[in-house]
Amino acid sequence: MSDTLLLVLDLAGIAVFASTGALVGVRKELDVFGVIVLALITGLGGGVLRDVLIGSVPPAALDDWRYLVVPTVTAVLVFAFHPAFGRMERQIMVLDAVGLALFCVTGAVKADEAGLGVLAASALGMLSGIGGGMMRDVAAGRVPVIFRGELYATPAFAGALIATLVHQEGLSQWWYVLAFAVCLGWRLIALKRGWTAPLPPGTDRG
């Protein structure tokens, strides 16, 4: 995967995730600084964790100004026009799924380029997709999405696994579309049909 394409996909995913973080901040009635912080956490958290774990320091989020500007601008836009964004709940959920799919692919590729094995690279690809949202929810005082039974981490791992295998085999860039589509499709179908992860027997999901 070319460096330019990787950068574009990374920034697109950051913008999408940052918008979800900013919207959470608005709904928590935070001031503009708080909204920006939640957007930065959501957009950059997973990537920073991945980079630190593979020894790529300083993380790209701190070494390239574009990684800080994109979520900041996104947060300001959501803060200024939050009524419009608030009416786009369904669309934002779809965009969040798109961001998840983008991040699991780019994260897996970066982890594999660091020389990790298939499972480790796939796990870090998944972490790239879910890490920022987990940190956002904790900072906002909410139970993270992946602990509420929603099928979120599993599609991310599946997409990351495919992306890792594609990268290791040196296949055409178009095969990354399959990894993206598997994660995105699984997540969207789960949302539409209400699929959830299993709970212990006898537990009431409430």
C-alpha positions in Angstrom: 0.0 0.0 0.0 1.5 3.3 -1.0 2.4 5.9 1.6 0.1 8.5 0.0 -2.9 6.1 0.0 -2.2 5.1 3.6 -2.0 8.7 4.7 -5.3 9.6 2.9 -7.1 6.6 4.5 -5.7 7.4 7.9 -6.8 11.1 7.8 -10.2 10.1 6.5 -10.7 7.6 9.4 -9.5 10.2 11.9 -12.0 12.8 10.6 -14.8 10.3 10.9 -13.9 9.1 14.4 -13.3 12.7 15.5 -16.8 13.6 14.5 -18.3 10.9 16.7 -16.1 12.0 19.6 -17.1 15.6 19.2 -20.7 14.7 19.1 -20.4 12.8 22.4 -18.8 15.9 23.9 -21.6 18.1 22.7 -24.2 15.8 24.1 -22.3 15.8 27.4 -22.6 19.6 27.3 -18.8 20.1 27.4 -17.3 23.4 26.3 -15.4 23.8 23.1 -12.1 22.7 24.6 -13.7 19.5 26.0 -15.3 18.7 22.6 -11.9 19.1 20.9 -10.2 16.9 23.5 -12.8 14.1 23.0 -12.4 14.4 19.2 -8.6 14.1 19.5 -8.9 11.1 21.8 -11.3 9.4 19.5 -9.6 10.2 16.3 -6.0 9.5 17.4 -6.2 7.2 20.4 -6.1 3.9 18.6 -3.3 4.9 16.2 -1.2 6.3 19.1 -1.5 3.1 21.0 -0.6 1.0 18.0 2.5 3.2 17.2 3.7 3.0 20.8 3.3 -0.8 20.9 5.3 -1.3 17.6 8.0 1.2 18.7 7.1 3.8 16.1 7.9 6.8 18.3 7.1 9.6 18.3 3.7 8.4 17.0 2.6 9.7 13.6 -0.2 11.7 15.4 2.5 13.8 17.1 5.0 13.9 14.3 2.8 15.2 11.5 0.7 18.4 11.9 -2.1 17.1 9.7 -3.0 14.4 12.3 -3.7 17.1 14.8 -5.4 19.6 12.5 -7.9 17.2 10.9 -9.6 16.2 14.2 -9.4 19.7 15.6 -11.1 21.2 12.6 -13.7 18.4 12.6 -14.5 19.1 16.3 -14.9 22.8 15.7 -17.3 22.1 12.9 -19.4 19.7 15.0 -19.4 22.1 17.9 -20.6 25.0 15.6 -23.2 23.0 13.7 -24.1 20.3 16.3 -27.9 20.5 15.7 -27.4 19.4 12.1 -25.0 16.7 13.2 -27.4 15.6 15.9 -30.0 14.9 13.3 -27.6 12.7 11.5 -27.4 9.9 14.1 -28.0 7.1 11.6 -25.5 8.6 9.1 -22.9 9.0 11.8 -23.3 5.4 12.9 -22.6 4.4 9.3 -19.6 6.8 9.2 -18.3 5.3 12.4 -18.4 1.9 10.7 -16.5 3.3 7.8 -13.9 4.7 10.1 -13.6 1.3 11.9 -13.1 -0.4 8.6 -10.5 2.1 7.4 -8.5 2.0 10.7 -8.5 -1.8 11.0 -6.9 -2.0 7.5 -4.4 0.8 7.8 -3.5 -0.3 11.4 -2.9 -3.9 10.3 -0.7 -2.8 7.4 1.4 -0.6 9.7 1.7 -3.3 12.3 2.7 -5.9 9.7 5.3 -3.5 8.2 6.9 -3.5 11.7 7.6 -7.2 11.4 4.9 -8.6 13.6 3.3 -12.0 13.1 -0.2 -12.4 11.5 -2.1 -12.6 14.8 -0.2 -9.8 16.4 -0.6 -7.5 13.4 -4.3 -8.3 13.2 -4.8 -7.6 16.9 -3.1 -4.2 16.5 -5.1 -3.5 13.4 -8.2 -4.1 15.5 -6.8 -1.9 18.3 -6.3 0.9 15.8 -10.0 0.8 15.1 -11.5 0.4 18.6 -8.9 2.1 20.8 -9.9 5.7 20.3 -13.6 4.9 20.9 -12.8 3.0 24.1 -10.7 5.9 25.4 -13.5 8.4 24.4 -16.2 6.4 26.3 -14.0 6.1 29.4 -13.2 9.8 29.3 -17.0 10.6 28.8 -18.0 8.3 31.7 -19.7 5.7 29.5 -19.3 2.0 29.2 -17.2 1.4 26.0 -19.2 0.1 23.0 -17.2 -3.1 22.8 -18.3 -4.0 26.3 -22.0 -3.4 25.7 -22.5 -6.5 23.5 -22.3 -4.7 20.2 -20.5 -6.5 17.4 -17.7 -4.0 16.9 -14.3 -5.5 17.8 -15.0 -8.8 15.9 -15.6 -7.2 12.5 -12.5 -5.1 13.1 -10.4 -8.1 13.8 -11.7 -9.9 10.7 -10.9 -7.0 8.5 -7.5 -6.6 10.0 -6.7 -10.3 9.6 -7.5 -10.1 5.9 -5.5 -6.9 5.4 -2.5 -8.5 7.2 -2.6 -11.6 4.9 -3.0 -9.4 1.8 0.0 -7.4 2.9 2.2 -10.4 3.7 1.4 -12.0 0.4 2.1 -8.8 -1.5 -1.2 -9.0 -3.3 -2.7 -6.1 -5.3 -3.9 -3.1 -3.4 -7.4 -3.9 -4.6 -7.5 -6.8 -2.2 -7.5 -4.4 0.6 -11.0 -3.5 -0.5 -12.1 -7.0 0.5 -10.7 -6.4 4.0 -12.5 -3.1 4.2 -15.7 -4.5 2.9 -15.8 -7.5 5.3 -15.4 -5.2 8.3 -17.8 -2.6 7.1 -20.4 -5.0 5.9 -20.4 -7.1 9.0 -20.7 -4.0 11.2 -23.5 -2.5 9.2 -25.5 -5.8 9.1 -25.0 -6.2 12.8 -26.4 -2.7 13.3 -29.4 -3.3 11.0 -30.3 -6.7 12.4 -29.4 -6.0 16.1 -26.8 -8.7 16.2 -24.9 -8.7 19.5 -22.1 -10.8 21.1 -23.3 -13.6 23.4 -23.7 -13.0 27.1 -23.3 -15.7 29.9 -26.3 -18.0 30.1 -29.1 -16.6 32.2 -28.0 -13.0 31.8 -30.6 -10.4 31.0 -29.2 -8.0 28.4 -31.7 -5.5 29.8 
